[in-house]
Amino acid sequence: MRIGAPDPTLTPVAGMLAVTELCERLDVIGRLDAAIGPIKQRRRGHTAAGMLVGVAAAQLAGEDFFVGLDRQRADRAGQQLAPVPGLAATTAAGLARKFTDGQWVAVETGLGDVATAALAALPPERAAALCQAVTIDLDTTDVEVYGRLKRGVAFNHQGQRVGRPHVATWAETATVLAADLMAGNDDPRPHAADLLGRALATLPAPARAGRIRLRADAGYFAGELARAALFAGVQFAIGARRIAPLWRILDGVAETDWTDAVDMTGAQVAVAEYCPDWWPAATRLLIRRVRLDLNRGQVSADVRSRRRRTLHPDQRALPLDELATADAVYGYSFIVTDLDVSTGERAAAVEHWYRHRTQVENVFRDAKLGAALRHLPSGYPRVNTAWMWGALLAASIAGWLHQLTATPGPGRRLFGHGLRGGQAMIATLRHRLIRVPARLIHHARGIELRLPPNHELLREVLTRIRALPAAS
């Protein structure tokens, strides 16, 4: 067996063609550039949107740092399939430093235009279903960095030096609407109302005309966000901190007031009257309790553990042997909401919907483990913001790829390209679709892509993308 000369017609990322054709079909670069505007005097070279899409494409291909752009650039065959060929690492970092604060916000406007184009490309019944009920999730995630000289980061409560992306997502499409990059010691609550307003502005007009609901965890327990949602015509469900007044309210809930939760064994929900000062008048308190089994180790002996904090204050500090003598041990969660919880069934439905707030965690997981938001590579905050947007754009591309190329099934379910028929995470797309080796052959005045045997997903996805109507 001999090793021959390198073949420049081979590429390891043939599936990048699907990303390129999706971006062309939705005119991602054109719409983003129209919103962002010029960031340099010379017209030649790469644009702001070209830089962001190029960074997103590199992360989709598995690159972890800006230098990965140079590795992609060295793949001569792969550059013929890339959405932004020829983008160097130094060029991308230099362009990112030219962005203004207003242009970072304009990225969100461009994403809204892309979402509008994607909705227009969907079958009318699918688009109508997505716009009928819209859920906006707000959340933050910490991205640990290293290096004392990095700017725009700070130590969080765990003693880690982190940057903190603050993100609003459209839960039904698993796409990003708005985002900020904060320092690790920044509280998201003062910025939440502004982020919600920008997320609403990013939503396509048909989606803004439907029913919009907001979900947020206890880190957003503040009346300012609830009032902003009320004034915007958005219904909300926000987690509440386990403070003393809520425990006193819990003591007044009768055993007959509890209703079994939906799809959660041993869980029940109840509703109580509670409206903090300066919150909307329709605010109610939704309580969930989950029975914990000490024999299965569901309660830790460490009084500092996270689950221990969900126990009633009378039980929280007890050792395990004393807890075992109690009639029942429950973990409690509190949610303040202005949604209709007038009956037990409606309260259970609201709690079931709120429980799926973890969908935003899937976006974070995709941006970190699928793309490369698990670190911030630069000492310059604007370059790190570009890296964050590249990862979030990669996650949004994966979300729209699922919506536009998955197979509709019964009950509005989409059978995607994941291993279990659901939406494929970026890591799965990279393995099954993007990082597919192929040879590019110039034939009959065109380019032919020759794939290895048993790699039919790229052909299937390209067929569905090419069947979509052209962006207007």
Residue, then its C-alpha position, 0 to 999 in steps of 0.5 A: m500500500r503506497i501513499g500517493a500525491p495529495d488530490p486537491t479535488l478532494t474535500p472533507v466537508a462536502g455537506m457544506l454545500a447544503v449550508t451554502e444553498l440554504c443561505e442562498r435560498l434565504d438570502v442570509i448574507g444579503r438580508l444581514d448586510a442590508a440591515i447592518g450596513p457598511i462597516k468599512q470604506r472600501r467596497r471590495g472584500h468581505t462584508a459584515a454579514g459575510m464575516l458572520v456567516g463565514v464564522a458560522a460555517a467554520q463552526l458548523a464544520g467543527e472549527d474551534f478558533f478563528v484560525g480554523l478559518d485559515r484551515q478551511r481556506a486551505d481546502r481548495a475544493g471545499q472553498q468552492l462549496a463554502p458560503v463565504p470562500g476566502l475568509a481569513a482569520t485576521t480579516a474576520a477579527g479585523l472586521a468584527r472590531k469595526f462593528t458599532d453597538g447599533q450594528w450589533v443590534a442590526v444583526e437581529t433585524g437581519l435575522g428577523d428578515v431571514a426568519t420572514a423569508a424562511l416562513a414564506a418558504l414553508p407550506p402555508e399550513r406549517a407557517a400558520a401553525l408556527c405563527q399561531a402560538v409563539t413562545i419566547d424564552l429568555d436565559t443566560t449561559d456562562v462561557e468560561v475564559y482564560g487569561r487575565l487580560k481579556r476584557g468584557v468578562a468577570f468572575n461569576h459566583q462560582g469563581q470562574r472568569v466568564g462572559r455571559p451571553h444573554v439570549a432570547t429564542w423562538a422556542e418553536t423554531a429553535t432559532v435566536l431572536a436577540a442576544d447580548l454578550m455581558a460580563g460574568n457578574d452582570d445581572p440579566r434583569p435590568h436588561a431583560a425588558d429591552l431584550l424582550g422588546r428587541a426579540l418582539a421586533t425581530l419576530p416576523a409580522p405573521a408571528r407577531a400577529g399570533r399569541i405570544r407567551l414569554r418564559a423565564d426562570a427565577g433569575y428574571f423574577a422582577g416586576e419590570l420584565a412582567r410589566a414590559a410583557l404586559f404593555a407589549g401584549v405578551q403573556f408571561a410565566i416567570g419563575a419565582r425565588r423561594i422567598a419566605p412569603l411564598w412558603r407562607i402561602l404554600d402552608g395555606v394550600a389545602e390538600t384538595d387543591w392539588t392537581d396531577a401534573v401532565d407527563m410527570t410522575g409524582a408531580q402535582v400543581a396548585v394555584a394561589e393568590y399572589c401578586p407582588d407590588w408593581w406586577p400586573a394585577a392578573t398575576r397568580l402563583l402557580i406551585r408545583r410539588v414533586r414527591l422525592d424518594l429518599n430510598r432512590g437517593q433523590v435527596s442528597a445528605d449535603v444541605r447545600s445541594r441544589r435539590r435540598r433548596t427545593l424542600h420546605p424550610d422545615q425539612r431542608a436542614l434535617p439529616l436523611d434519617e430524620l427526613a425518612t420518618a416524614d410522611a412525605v418529602y416534596g420539592y417545590s417550584f414557584i411560577v408567577t404568571d398571568l396565563d389562565v390557571s382558573t382550573g386545575e386542568r388549565a394550571a397543569a397545562v400551563e405548568h407543562w408548557y413552562r416546564h419545556r423552558t429547557q428548550v432554550e438549554n438545547v440552543f445553548r448546548d448546540a451553540k456550545l457543543g455543536a458550534a464553538l461557544r464553549h469559549l471566547p477566543s479573543g481579548y477584544p469584546r467585539v471580536n468575542t461578540a462576533w464569535m458568539w453571533g457566529a455560534l448562535l447563527a450556526a444554531s439558527i441555521a440548524g433550526w431553519l434547516h430542520q423546519l425547511t427539510a424535515t418530513p411532516g408527520p401526524g400531529r404537526r410533528l416533524f421527522g428530522h435528521g436526528l438519530r431518533g427522528g427529531q431535530a438533529m443537533i449540530a454535532t449530528l448534522r456535522h457527522r451525517l451531513i456536513r463532514v462528508p468527504a467527496r471529490l469535485i469533478h469538472h464535467a460537462r461545463g459544470i461541477e459534479l460532486r462524487l460522494p462515498p457510498n451510503h451517504e444519501l442524506l446530503r442528496e436528500v437535503l439538497t433536493r428539498i432545499r432546491a424545491l423551496p421557492a426563491a427568496s423575494 
